[in-house]
Amino acid sequence: MKYSTSLMAAALLLQASQQTCAFSPAASIIIPQKTSPSLARDSTIEAIKSSLQATTSHNSNSDNTKEASNDNNADGRNYISALPDRRNIIQKTVASILLANVLSMTSIPSTADAVDLTLLDTQAKKFKKVPAFAIVDGKTGIPFMILRNTGSATAFFFTSLDGANAVLADAKRDAAERDEDTQAVWANARISAITMEFALKLAKGRPKAMAQNGTKFDTVYDLVPSLQALSDGQRMDKTGLYNEQGRVPLFYMDEFETGPDPEVVAASGGMDKTNRIPVFFEKKDLLEQWTKKYDPDRSGKVPEPQVKVMDLVDTFSTMVGGMSMSSIDARVAKNLYPIASLESRKQAVECEKARADGVPAYKLGQMNAVGGK
């Protein structure tokens, strides 16, 4: 069933508000033989019991809440222009991480995609063990977003903690040289860990978010890969795809497979036992795991298969039926098994431990707006 964009956004907002996610880091990631049902993991620390909870903030006073529509876009633009001291604090640092122009939003729609919610939920769950990192207020869980003159706000989810920390550090250094109000906005900023499942749902749903003045704005959620992953993707793909904003390379090998998804096997009554294809957010992780499985002695006698790359955004759109990209291998999109690095999962756990009691990891429906053109 297809949903209208408004219902889609509302439904995704409700789903996301109920979503929980926890991270269990492991001592190693072991890629089993094709007959194995899943990737085996040896846990080194107890799984975090208090899961990441994203809660939706509701405003009961409709008089104080304005929708960013054609009728009040002028109000939104006036509000944006009132943020001169905060302008460019995030965007200039994100640009350095992306190595691309992150300010061009003209090709990205501001309404939710109409997709099958059941299919979306099923496919997004494949990313539930992959962490993502966001910049939020540590006391409220409200995310920081760049508010543009177009009347839309952009939030960023980082695949690496280092990338998120670099942006936050630069933003705080910049804020320290500005007025007290700007310094106060960034005083409690910290990095929060969520799941990539949650991030992908938001990217599809794009629920509106309320700024500090009570006005609601359309939102865009962009994913930011690590510098190394982006560099590897650019070297492998010469089309310029990974010079575009929001592109995240996924690395895989056609010959590198693992066992079937137990849930798929169960749902098919044992009829579908198709092997999954591990996809990695870092090329080096793919090569390391391939070596562990096929050349554990590092003899170099086993020929290394060709490493391939595909974009996360296009892949996920293919998975949920939104589009079929010629650059996306349909077999991989159907059977992919996303694998986050051990390091990123451990970092997500540490972020979760540092989160204050009672504070959501990512509060939906609100934002700390900072200026941006």
N, C-alpha and C positions, 0 to 999 in steps of 0.2 A: 504494500500500500504506500502511495506517495502522500506526503504531507505538505500543506502549504508552508511557505517560509515562516509565517508568524507562529503557526502551531508547532512547526519544527523547532523553532528557537525556544518556545515555551517548554516543549517536551524535553529537549536536551538540557535546559536549565534545571528542570526537575530531576532528571536522571543524574546530572552532575552533582546536584546538591545532596543526593543520597549516596554518592559513590565513596567508597573507602579504598585505600591502597596501602600496602605495607611492603617493606623491602627486607629480604633475607639474603645478605651477602654470603658468598661461599668462598672457601679456600681456593677452589679452582673450578673451571668450567670444563667438563669432560664431554666430548662429543662421542657418543656411543656408536656401535655398528648399526647398520640399517635396521636390524631386527629389534633394536631397543625401542621402547615406547616413548621415551622422552630423554631430555638432557639430564644427566645425573649431576647432583651437586652435594658437596660436603659442607654443611653449614658450620661456620666458625663462631658465630655469635647467635644468641637467641633472637628470634624474629621479633621485631618491634610490635608490641601488643596494642599500643595506642596508634591506630591507623590514621593516615592522612584523611581528614574530613573536610570537604569543601562545602560550606553552607551558603545558602542564598539569603541575601539581605532584602527584606521587603519594607517598603515605605508606605505606611498606612495613610499618610497625609498627602492626598493627590494634589492639593493646592501648591505644595512645595516641590512637586516633582514634575518636571517639564520634559516632554518628548522632543528629541532633536529631529524635527520634521521641517517641511517647507515653511511652516508658519513661524517657527522660532529659530531658524538657522542663524538669523541675525543675532539673537541672544547668545547662541553658541560661539559665534565669531567674536562677539564683544568679550565674552568670557575668556576666550583663548588669548585675545590681545591684552588681557589684564595679567598675563603670566609672563612678562618679558624676562624676568630674572631667572626663570626656570627653563627658558627656551634653549633647546639644543643640548641640555645636560645629558640626557640618555642618548639622543639620536646620533650625536657625533661619536660616541664610544661604541655603539652598536655598529655603526658604519665601519669602524676600524676592525671589528671582529668579522664582519661579513665580507670585507674587501669589495664591497659593492655599494651602489646607491640605495640605501634603505628608505629614502624619502619618497620614492615614486610609487604611489598607491593607485594610479589610475586604472591599472589592469585588474585590480582585485575588487570584486563586488562586496557590498556592505550588508547584503541580506543573506539569510541562512540558505544553504543548499537544501533542496527538497529531495530527501532520500528515504529509503525504507528504514525506519528506526530499529526494527528488529535486526536487520542485516548490519546496520551501523554498530549496534551494541555488540553483536557477535564478532565482527571484524576488529573493532577497537580493543576488545578484550585480549586479543593476541599481543597487545603492547602493554599489558598491565604490569609486567615485570621490568619494564624499561623506565628508568627515572627521567624526569625533566626538571629543570630548575627555573625559578621565576624570582623577580625582585618584588618584595612586598613590604608593607609596614609590619614590623615585628610585633607590635602591640594589638593590631587589628586584623592582620592577614589581608588587608586591602592591597591589591596590586598597583604598581606604578604603570601608567600608560601615557604614550605620547598623544596629545590632543592636537589635531591638525586643523587648518583653516577650512578644510573640506567638511568639517563636522563629524569626522570619524576619529576614533581612538585606537591606537595599536598597542597591544601587549606582546611581550616577547617571552618565548620559552626556549631555554638553552639546553642543548644535549649534554653539555659539559659544565661542571661546576666552575672550572677555571674561567670559562668564557663569561659566566654570570658574575663571578667575583671581579673580573677585570672591568666590566662595565660599571658595576656598583662602586668599585674603588675610584674610578675616574669621575663618576657622578658626584661622589662625596667630596673629592678634592676640588671639583669645580664649585660645588655648593659652598664650600668653606670660604671661598673668595667673594661670595655674594652677600646679600642682605640677610638679616636675622630670620625673616619669614621663609626664605629659601632654605636656610640651614635647618630650620625647624621641620620642614617637610621631609628632609632626608635624615633626620637625626636617628630615627628608629628603623631605617631601611635595612633589610637583611635578605638573605637568600632562603627561599623555601623550596622544598622538594615535593613534587607531585608525580603522577604517573603519565607516561606518554599517552596512555589510553584517555585520560582526562583531557590532555592538551588537544588531541585529535578531535575529540567530541566538541570542544569549544571552537576549534577552527572551523568545524562544519556548521555549528549552531549559531555562532556569533551573537550571543545575547547582548542586549544593550547594557551599558554600565553608567551609573550615576556619578557625576563629578562632585567636587566639593561644594559647588553652588546649587546643587539639587537638580541640575539638568541632566537628562539621560542622552547618551550618544550611541550611535552605531559603533560596533567594535570589529577589529580585525586581529587575529591571533597568528603571529608569525613565529616560525621555528628557526633557531639559529644553531648551526652545527659548530663543531670545534674548528679552529683554524686548520689543523692538520687534515681533518676529514675533508674540509672544503678544498684545500690545496690538492689532495689526492684526487678528488672528484674532478677538479678542473684539468688536471693532467691527463686523466683517462677519457674525459668527454670534451672534445674540442668544439662542440657546437655553441658554447657560451652559456649553456643552461645554468651552470653553477655560478655564473656571474649575476643571476637574477636573485631578487630578494625572496627569502623564505624557502629556498631550495636546500634540501638535506640529503646528501648522498647515502645510499645503502649499498654495502659491498657484499658480493656473493660469488660462488662458483657453481657452474652447472653440475659438476661431478661431486659436489660436497653435499651430502644429504644426511638426515638423521631419521629416527623412527617416526611413525605416524602419530597424529594427535589423538590421545586416548578418548577425548570427548567426541571427536569425529567418528572414531571406530565404534564407540558405544551408540551414537545417534544413528549410525547406518546399520546397526545390528551386526557389526563385524564385516560388512561388505566392503567398506572403504578403508583400505589400509595403505593409502598413498603416503610415501615418505615426505617429510617436510624438508624445506630448504632453509638452512640457517642464513640469516642476513645480519650483518654487523654494521654498527654506526662508525666504526673505525676500521680501516683497511688492515692495520697492524694486528688487530684482534682476530680478524679472519685468517690471516696468514699463520698466526700463532696456533690457533685451534686446528687448522688443517695439518700443520706440522705435527702436533701432538697425536693426531689420529692416524695419519698416513706415513709419517716419517719420524717416529718418536726418537730414534737414535740420531736424527739430523745427519744422516749419511749423505743426503743429496742424491741418492739413487732413484728416488721416486720423482718423476717429472711433476712439477707444480702446475696445476691447471690455470687457465686464464682467469684473472680476477675481473669481474664485471661490476658495473655500477648502475643504479637506477635511483630515481628521485622518490623520496618518501611521500611527498604531497601527491604526485601523479599516481604512485602505486596505491595509496590509500583510496584515492578517488576511483581507481579501477576496482578495488576490492569492494567498495560499497555501491558500485554500479552507476556512479555519477558520470563517468566517461571511460573510454577505452583508449589509452595512449599507445601509439605504435611503438614508442620507445620502451614500453613496459612488457616484459615477458609474462604472459598470462599465466603460465604454469607456475612461475615463481610467486606472482601476486596471490594465486589461489592457495599455495601451500607454504607460504613463507613462515619462518619461525624467527621473530626478532630477538636478538641477543644483545643485551647491554654488557658493557665491560664490568668486571669485578670491581674495579676502582670506582666507577660511577655509582654502583649499587651501594657500596660502603659509604660513599660520600652522601648519598641520599639518606641513609640511616643516621648519619651524624647530624644532618640538617634536621631530621625529624626529632632527634633527641634534644636539639637546641630550641625547638619550638616551645613557646610558653604554654602552660596548661590553659585550656579553654579558648585558645586562639586558633582559628581555622588556618589550614595550610594555604588556602587561596579562597578569598571571599568573593563570591560572585555577585554581580549586580552593582558593584561600586568600584571606584578607582581613585587613585591619587593622580590627578591630571597634571602633566607637565607640558609646557608649550612645545609646539613643533609646526613647521610650515608644511 
